[in-house]
Structure formats: structure tokens, C-alpha cells
Amino acid sequence: MKHLDLTYREEMTPIFERLETKLEQLKKHRPLPSMALNKIREALTVEWTYNSNSIEGNTLSLRETQMVLQDGITIKGKSLREHFEAKNHERAINLLYKMVERRETLSIHEILSLHGLLLNSIEEEFAGRLRNGGVRISGANFVPPNAVKVSGLMDDLVTFIKENPLNLNVVELAAVFHHRFVWIHPFFDGNGRTVRLAMNLLLITHGFPPAIILTNDRIKYYTALNDANKGHYGKLMLLMSQAIERTLNIYLNALPGNTLEYSEISNLVEEENLPYGQEYISLLARTGKIDAYKEGRNWLTTKEAIEDYVKNRKRKR
């Protein structure tokens, strides 16, 4: 990690700057009205739980996840484990917010506490405990390190995040932490869900809303992690930034006086006189060149975002 390849920065700098600008806008309106904040958190808890569990193979739909969490309903045809995974993930999110309120920072203790909740009543013997044996990951381009090295590697990772010797921004730190955690693979089970919680402790502590990796981006996500194993962090940085921008936009859209209207790109092209077609604007969104975010499989952006892109292109020429 001391020799991290930072060549992604040239392309990512405008995106990092956009995220920072949005974060400053959000900070100016804090504290948010408690009713609005609770509504957003409630909705994001369902989304976060659904997407994180779905990435790992849980078959509960978004609506079914909501019914399990908010209505306490048992879904016919779904396993007991899948129900436990949903409820446990919700409890882990609630613990994470308590950690933030108590001003706790990322540490091994916090990571083990989150993991312990995730595997509660599922795999009790492994819950909150580092693995003591070897593992292999299906579809990955690496073999995780020997179990005897796991504790020391995790200590090194937490120290790296706290000391930040490369002076990385928070988004970069979250992405590097995420990748390195997955590479160490400290647990027999629950690594993915744990790291997607733990990285958000880091982000939320620094003022950002949680980043939710969407299950529709599962292949892109695994590809980005495999690229990072070879030292190439560009795809992971972009994916992480887009996940953060999505939730930033959700919070900003809820602010009083907000005038930006995000629309699906196909609808925007039909309604507005734009200089580009749907395919090109979609490419700009996917590559982070414009302010945009994803809902399901569809990208949303604003007329203003496209106009800003056109102005910046003319200025560079």
C-alpha cells in the first residue's frame, strides 16, 4: 500500500471535487430536520440491506426486504437464513449509526462487532471472530493470505487508514480499505457485507452519507476488485464515487429550496433540446463525466449537468 498506483487521480479529480462541493452544500444545511432525516435513513436502510445481501446471493427482493424489516412479515418460500440476514443487517446498520454518534473510529473492535451482528443466529461459531483457516474465493483472481497473517494484516490496514501516510482523500481511503479488506478476507463468511458496513463507518464519520453498492452493479463491482488486486484502482474509485454521489443526491434533493430535477436520461432527451443523444449522455454518466446517479438499471441526470459539461468542454478548447 505504500506504493499505491495513483494514476487514476487525473481522471478522478473532477469527480472528487464534485463530491466535495456537494458535501459542503449538505453540511451547510445540517442538522437536517429530524423527520426528513429519519425518512431518508429508513429508506436507505432497506436499500442498503437489500443490495448488500443480494450481492451475496440472498433472494429477498427489495419489497420483500422492506416487509421483513418494517412489517415483521415472514416471506413464504424464503429460507430462515435469508430472514436472519435481513434483520441482522438492519441491526448492524443501527449499531454503525450508534458508533458514529459515540464518535468511535474505525478499529478492529468495531469491525468484529459489526461482523458478530451479521452472523448472529446464522453461524454463531464464526460470528465476530477472525478466521483460523484457509479460504478460497470463487471467481477471484487471487488466494487470500494464510490465516496466521490475518490479525497482523488487519492491524496494518487499520493503522494505514488512521495514519493515512499517502494523504488520500476520504473517498480514496474508503476504496483502498474496501479492496484491502476483501483481499485479506479476514472471516470465513460475511466479508462482503462487513466491509460494506465498515467502509461506511469511515465515510459517515467524515460527513458523507453511506455508499450503497447496487446489486445491479455486482459484475462491475467484482471486476473492479479484481483490477485492484493487480494494482489498478480506477474502476473501484469510480464505482465508489458513484455510490457516494447517489446518496449525496438523495439527501440534497430532500433539502428545502432544492431546484435540481433529476430525470432518466431517455426522458430528458425527449423533453429537452440537448446537444447530445441518449447514448452519449449515458456514457458520460457511466464514466462519471457528469453529475448523475443510478436507480435500478437507469441513469438519472439533470439538464444543468449536461450544460455544465458543454461549458467546460468549450473552456478547455
C-alpha positions, -999 to 999 in steps of 0.1 A, spaced: 0 0 0 30 23 5 35 22 -33 -2 26 -43 -6 34 -80 -23 69 -81 -25 72 -119 -63 72 -116 -62 106 -100 -61 127 -132 -95 113 -143 -110 111 -109 -100 146 -96 -131 164 -112 -154 137 -96 -137 141 -62 -141 178 -64 -178 175 -73 -184 152 -43 -166 176 -20 -188 205 -33 -219 185 -27 -207 175 8 -202 212 16 -237 220 4 -251 193 27 -230 204 57 -244 239 54 -280 226 59 -271 204 89 -286 194 112 -313 183 88 -349 182 101 -353 150 122 -384 139 103 -367 142 69 -335 125 82 -354 96 97 -374 91 65 -342 90 44 -324 67 68 -353 43 69 -354 41 31 -316 38 28 -316 10 55 -339 -11 34 -319 -4 1 -286 -10 18 -297 -42 33 -313 -55 1 -284 -46 -21 -256 -59 2 -274 -91 9 -284 -96 -28 -248 -93 -39 -240 -122 -16 -269 -144 -30 -298 -135 -7 -330 -139 -29 -353 -115 -9 -365 -87 -33 -364 -51 -23 -401 -51 -15 -397 -84 5 -368 -69 24 -389 -39 33 -417 -62 45 -393 -82 67 -377 -51 82 -406 -28 86 -436 -51 89 -420 -81 105 -436 -104 79 -422 -138 71 -419 -143 33 -432 -176 21 -407 -197 2 -377 -179 16 -352 -195 40 -349 -187 76 -313 -177 70 -323 -151 44 -347 -136 70 -319 -135 96 -296 -119 71 -320 -91 66 -328 -85 103 -291 -88 113 -280 -63 86 -306 -38 98 -292 -42 134 -257 -38 122 -266 -5 104 -282 7 136 -251 -2 155 -230 16 130 -250 48 135 -245 45 172 -208 42 167 -209 74 147 -229 91 175 -203 79 201 -176 93 178 -160 58 175 -135 55 147 -127 25 125 -109 -2 146 -107 -40 148 -132 -39 177 -158 -21 156 -152 -44 126 -156 -75 148 -188 -60 165 -204 -55 131 -195 -89 118 -208 -105 151 -242 -90 145 -243 -100 108 -237 -137 116 -258 -138 148 -281 -169 148 -266 -179 115 -231 -191 121 -225 -184 158 -191 -202 159 -177 -177 134 -195 -145 144 -172 -117 154 -141 -139 151 -112 -138 126 -107 -169 105 -82 -195 117 -80 -215 85 -76 -211 47 -103 -199 23 -107 -197 -15 -130 -172 -33 -149 -184 -63 -143 -162 -93 -115 -142 -77 -80 -138 -93 -61 -143 -60 -59 -166 -30 -63 -148 4 -33 -149 28 -26 -176 53 -48 -174 84 -18 -168 107 -12 -135 89 -48 -122 91 -46 -105 125 -14 -86 117 -26 -76 82 -59 -62 97 -39 -42 123 -17 -28 95 -48 -19 74 -65 0 103 -32 17 111 -28 27 74 -63 42 74 -58 61 106 -23 75 97 -31 80 60 6 82 50 -2 89 13 -26 118 22 -55 102 4 -89 118 5 -118 101 23 -132 85 -8 -98 71 -18 -93 58 18 -127 41 17 -119 24 -16 -84 13 -6 -98 0 27 -126 -19 9 -102 -36 -15 -75 -44 10 -101 -59 34 -115 -81 7 -80 -92 -2 -72 -102 34 -106 -119 37 -105 -119 75 -136 -140 81 -148 -174 69 -181 -158 59 -197 -123 58 -167 -105 45 -185 -86 18 -214 -74 40 -189 -65 68 -166 -44 46 -196 -25 30 -206 -16 65 -171 -8 79 -162 14 49 -193 34 56 -183 40 92 -152 57 77 -173 77 52 -201 87 77 -175 97 103 -162 122 78 -196 136 69 -205 116 38 -238 97 36 -234 59 32 -222 45 -1 -245 17 -13 -231 -7 -39 -261 -17 -61 -267 -54 -68 -272 -44 -105 -235 -34 -104 -224 -68 -90 -203 -78 -120 -188 -43 -123 -180 -44 -86 -162 -78 -87 -143 -67 -119 -132 -35 -101 -120 -55 -71 -101 -79 -94 -85 -50 -111 -74 -35 -78 -57 -69 -70 -34 -60 -99 -28 -25 -86 -53 -7 -108 -78 13 -86 -95 34 -113 -127 13 -117 -131 8 -79 -126 46 -73 -153 54 -99 -177 28 -86 -173 41 -50 -176 77 -61 -208 70 -80 -223 51 -50 -215 81 -27 -228 106 -53 -261 87 -55 -268 90 -17 -255 126 -16 -281 135 -43 -308 117 -23 -300 139 7 -296 171 -13 -329 165 -32 -347 165 2 -334 199 12 -358 229 12 -354 251 -18 -337 225 -39 -344 232 -76 -325 204 -94 -347 179 -111 -330 145 -119 -347 126 -147 -340 94 -165 -317 102 -195 -342 88 -220 -369 111 -207 -346 141 -206 -335 136 -242 -372 135 -253 -382 166 -232 -352 189 -236 -333 203 -266 -299 188 -257 -267 189 -277 -261 151 -273 -281 119 -278 -291 94 -252 -262 70 -259 -235 97 -254 -251 112 -223 -254 77 -208 -217 72 -215 -209 105 -197 -230 93 -167 -214 58 -166 -179 73 -167 -185 100 -141 -181 129 -165 -214 145 -155 -234 147 -123 -256 116 -125 -267 86 -104 -282 52 -109 -316 39 -98 -321 2 -107 -307 -1 -142 -314 35 -152 -292 66 -150 -306 99 -139 -291 133 -146 -301 170 -150 -302 194 -179 -279 216 -158 -253 188 -155 -252 184 -193 -250 222 -198 -221 224 -174 -203 197 -193 -207 216 -226 -194 248 -210 -163 231 -195 -155 215 -229 -156 248 -246 -135 264 -219 -108 237 -223 -107 242 -260 
